[in-house]
Amino acid sequence: MEHQQPSTDKDVLNKGITRLLMALPFIFLGPSLIYMGAESDHPIIFLMPGILFCALAILFMFQGINIILDSMFKTDKKR
């Protein structure tokens, strides 16, 4: 018997790459805002959005990598 390797689902792969690209601005904005908050007289204005942006970057990167791995290795088509 021949075992065919399942091919990568291109639509799901594009969705994962899009999610990683959505994380890109947050990767730069979060640490920049935290740095600006550390130097500021009123740090809460910059620290809270900076921490939120860092958390969003981590979330989007995790989801993007998870979606990309699902597109490559998941065999059922219930995505």
Secondary structure as GFF3:
##gff-version 3
##sequence-region A 1 79
A	DSSP	alpha_helix	10	39	.	.	.	ID=ss1
A	DSSP	alpha_helix	44	73	.	.	.	ID=ss2
###
